[in-house]
């Protein structure tokens, strides 16, 4: 495969949370598209330019025509190495892609990082309508056909986004599950008593990678 040299298509690493949908869809994990290796399940591999899109929560690549595309047929791919970082893909094309951040006896820990809606639901026009059309400061969507003319006004707050990271267990069979109390008990089914003992003395924030690593290290060490 001939690689398209990456020249002017450079994207800055995101430093501020975007306040609009447009800015979200120009945010990437890496500063630019990196030469990466895709390893397929049939033991073949292929080099391609890849980056992680924080708006989609998925990997994108540049094809031979210079188009930026999402990966499809994910079930054929075993893993992708981007700048020394390992990514795995859930079987379904619509699922998010995970970056592997830790390994332990029962499998690995992957993270999904993407922008999510941070707008107050009460301010969205689809959920709150202006009850008083005569108000001088409308707070939502107002539609009128007065005088046989169609008028509309929408003054809801713009969409706001925040960057969110979630952690997931990937077991030895490649099954992916959100890290939680329930998934921890399932993953260490033979050590439920040890988990309960740990939880009695230590609070776990399942959105904190260090907390997750501590509990699996404790369970792995307690043979």
N, C-alpha and C positions, 0 to 999 in steps of 0.2 A: 504493500500500500504506500502511495506517495503522500507524505504529510504536507498539509498547507502550512507554510510558515506564518506564524502569528505576528503581525506587524502592528497596524494601527488599532486593531480591536483589543484595547486594553481597558480593564475596568478596575477602578480603585477599590481597595478593601473597604467594606462598610465600617464606618466609625460612629455614625449617628443613626438612630432609629428613624426610618423614613416616615413621613407624615402623609404620604399619598401612595396610591396603588402604583403609579408610574415609577416612582423612585424605588419601590420595593423590587420591581422587576428589572432593576439594573444592579442588584446586589449579589455578590458572589463570595464564596468561601475563600478563594485564593485571588491574589491581585490580578492574575491573568490566566488564560487557559494553559494548562501544563501538559507537557508530553507525558503520557501515561500508558500503562499496559493493562489491557483487558484480558483476563484469563477465563477461557470458556470451559464448560464442564466436559467437553470432549478432548481436553488436554492441549488444545491449541491456544495461541495468544495473538494479540494484535496491538500495535502501537497507535495511539490516537490522541488528539488534543482534548483535554477534559477539564471541566470546572464544576463546582457544586453550587447550584442555584438556590439561594436562601429564600427566594419567593416561592418556589415550587417545593423545596425540600428534596430536590432530586439532582442527579448528575446530568450534565449536558455535554455534548461533544461537537466538534466541528468536522463536517464531512469533507470529502474531496472537492466539493463545489463551493466551500466556504460558508455553508449554511450551519446555523447553530440549532441542534436538535436534541430532544429528549431521547433517552435510551428506551427501546422497546424489546419485546421477546426476552425479558429479563431472566426467565427460567433457564435460558441457555448459558447464562453468565455465572461463573463461580465467584469471582472477586475482581476488583479493579484497584490498582495501586497508583495513587496520584501524589507525587512529591513525597514518597515514603509513607503516606497515609493509606491505610487499607479501607476500602469501602465494599460493602456487600449489598445486594439488591434483593428486596422481597420478590417473591415469584410473580405477583401481579403487577402489570405495568402502571396501574394507578397508585400503587403503594409508594411510600417515601423510601429513600435510600439511606442506609446507615453507615456511619463512620465508626470503625472498631477502635475502642479506646482502652480496653483492658481484656485480659484473659484469666481464667480460673479453671478449677478442676472439672466443673460441669459444663463449661462452654466459654462464651465471651460476652462482653458488654459492648453494645453499640449505641451511638447517639444520633438523634435526628435533630437538626437545627434548622428552623425556618421562621419566617415572619408570620405572626398571627394577628387577627383583628383585636385591637385594644380600644375600640370605640364603645362608649356606653350604649347598650342596646336601646335604652329609652330615647336616645336622640336620633335614631334612624327613622327615616320616613316610612319604611315598611311596617313599623310597629307603633308609631305615634302620629296621629293626625291633628291638625289644628282645629279646635272646636269652635273658635271664634274668628270668623273671617274678617271682622271689622277691626281686629287688633292691629295696632301700628307696628308691632314687632312679632311677626309670625315666627313660630318655633319649629315648624315642620312643613310638610307638603300640603299645599292648598290648591285645589283645582276648582275652577268656576267657569260656567258658560253664560254668565250674565250678559245681557244685551246681544244675545246670539253670537257672542264671541268667546273663544276658548282662551282661558288664561291659566297659567300655572306658576307656582312659586315654591321654591325649595330652599330653605335656609338652614338645613341641618348641618351639624358640624362635619368637616371632612373626615374621611376614614383615617384612623391612626393605627399604626402597627408597632408591635414590639417583637424583639427576637426571643424565641422560646426554644429551649433544649429539653428533650425528653430522652430517657435512657431505657434500653431494652435488653433483655436477656436473649442470647442466641445459643440454644443448646447444641449438643453434639450432633443432633439430626438436622440442624439448620432451622428449627422452629423458633420463630421470633415472638416474644411476648413483652409487653410493657412491664418495666420493673415496678413491683408492688409487693405488698405483704403476701397477697394470694399467690403470685407467681414465684416468690421466694420459697414458700412452703411447698409448692408443686415441684420446683426444681430440685430441692433437697428433701424429697419425700421421706428419706430414711433418717433425717436429722431434725424432725419437727420438734422434738423435745429440746434440742440444742438451740433452735431458733427461738423458742419460747423463753428459754433461760436468758438468751442474749437480749431479747426485747424487754424483759423485766428490769434489766439494769441499764439499758441504753436506748435512747430514742433515735429512730432512724428517719431521716428525711429522704424519701425515695426519689427526690428530684436533685439530690446532691451526690455527685459521683464519689466523693471521698467516703461518705457514709455507706454507700453501696459496696465499695471496695473493702471497707473494714469488716462488714458482716460476712462477706463471702470468704475473706481471708481467715476469719475466726472459724467458720464452718469447715474450711479446707484443712486447717491446722488441727482441729479436734477430731482425730481419726479414731 
